[in-house]
Amino acid sequence: MNVPYVLIVDDDPALLQALPQALSLRLQNGVTVDAVDSATEALKLIQVHDYDAIVSDIKMPGMDGLALLHKIQEIQPETPTLLITGHGEHDLAVQALRGGAYDFIQKPIERDYFIAALQRAIQTRQLRRQVSEQQRALEAHARGLEAEVLQRTRELVAANAAKDEFLSMASHELKTPLSSIKAMTQLLRRQFERASSPYVSNLMNMERSIKRMEILVNDLLNTSIIETGMFALNKERYDLVALCRHLYDEYLMSTHHSISLDVPDESLEVEIDVNRISQVILNLLSNAQKYSPSGTPINVSLKRVEGEGVISVRDQGVGIPQSKLPYIFDRFFRVPEVEVQTGSSIGLGLGLYIARMIVERHDGRIEVDSVQGNGSTFTVTLPLLAETRLTATEVHGHENNNPPLMPPGS
C-alpha cells in the first residue's frame, strides 16, 4: 500500500506544527503531510493533489471549515474529510456530518483518537481507490472482450457466407456431371440387359451409388438455397388426402416394409408447394425405413385437428434418445448413438433440417415424439384453407340453419 498523503488545514500555528509531528511518530509505515493555515491555500493544493485524507478546523477566518468541506465535496468527493470542532460545538459537528464529513475531532484533541480516526479515513480512501481501479480494469477488460466478440462474430459471418457460397457452387458443379453419369449408366444397363450381359448387376450397383450421391448433392443444393435466401415456393391449392395416397402408392413400390395409410374420407385442402411437401413426407418415410428393422410396420396417418391438417409418420424402430430430441432438426445433426437398421447410412444430417425449413415456410410446424427402443412419430402440421377448416358435419349444420336464398326481385 502507498504511503498515506494527508492535508492539514488550521489557523492555529501550534496545532499546525503538532499534528504533523504526531502523525510522523504514530504512523509506522510513514506519512506525507501538507500543512496550510487557510482554506484558500488548501483549495489550491486540493486542485493539484489527490489526498488520502483531509483534516480541517471548522472555525477559521475567511472561508471556514464547513465552506471548505462543501468545496472538497465538489472537487474530490471521494476524499474523506475530518473536521476539528471546539468543545461544546455539537451543532457544528452535526452540521459537518450532514455536509459529508467523514468524522469530527473535538478539541482538546486526544492524540490516540485522532490517529485512529485518521487511519480509518486513510484506509477508506485507499480501498475506494482500489475499487475504482479494479472497476476501471474490469470495464477495460469488458470492452476488450466485447471488441473480441465483435471481431469473432464478423469472422464467423464471413466464414459462414464463404461456406454457403462454396456449398452452392459445389452442389451446382456436381449436379450436372452426376446427371450425365446417371443417364449414361442407365443407357449402358439397358443395352447390357438386351445383350443378357453378366455386367448388368454391376451397373445396377452403380446406379444405386449414383442415387445416393444425388441425395447428398440435392441436400447440399437445398441447404445452400435456403441459407442464401433464394428458397422459393410455388404454392397451389391441393388436397392433402390425395397427396398422402399418391405418396403412399409411390413409396409402397420401393420398400420391403409393411406400410399402412389412414386418411379421412373428406378432402383437406391446403395451399402448398406440392413438390416440397412431398419431399418432406418422403424424407420422413425414408428415415422411418432406415431406422427400423426390416419388415417392421410403418404407419402414415392424416387427420383434421381444428383448422389444421396433421400428417404423422410412425415407425417401430430404434427411436431417438431424449437428450438428442432438441437437436434433431438442426443442420448437419446426426444422432451418434443410433445405427441405421435398413439400407445405406449415407447422409449429411440435412434432411430433417431441410424438412423443417420447408414446413415453416408453409406457416406449419414439424415435431417429433420418440422413445429410445420404441420407435418415433414425426408430425407435420399445416394450416387448412379457410373454407375447408370446418368439418363436414359442421358445414351441413350451417347449411341447414341458413334460410333459403330468395330469387332476385321477389
Secondary structure, DSSP 8 states (H G I E B T S, - for coil): ----EEEEE-S-HHHHHHHHHHHHHH-TT--EEEEESSHHHHHHHHHH---SEEEEES--SSS-HHHHHHHHHHH-TTS-EEEEE-TT-HHHHHHHHHTT-SEEEESS--HHHHHHHHHHHHHHHHHHHHHHHHHHHHHHHHHHHHHHHHHHHHHHHHHHHHHHHHHHHHHHHHHHHHHHHHHHHHHHHHHHHHTT-TTHHHHHHHHHHHHHHHHHHHHHHHHHHHHTT------EEEEHHHHHHHHHHHHHTT-SS-EEEE--SS--EEEE-HHHHHHHHHHHHHHHHHTS-TT--EEEEEEEETTEEEEEEEE-SS---GGGGGGTTSTT---TT----SS-----S-HHHHHHHHHHHTT-EEEEEE-TTS-EEEEEEEE--GGGSS-HHHHHHHHHHS-----TT-
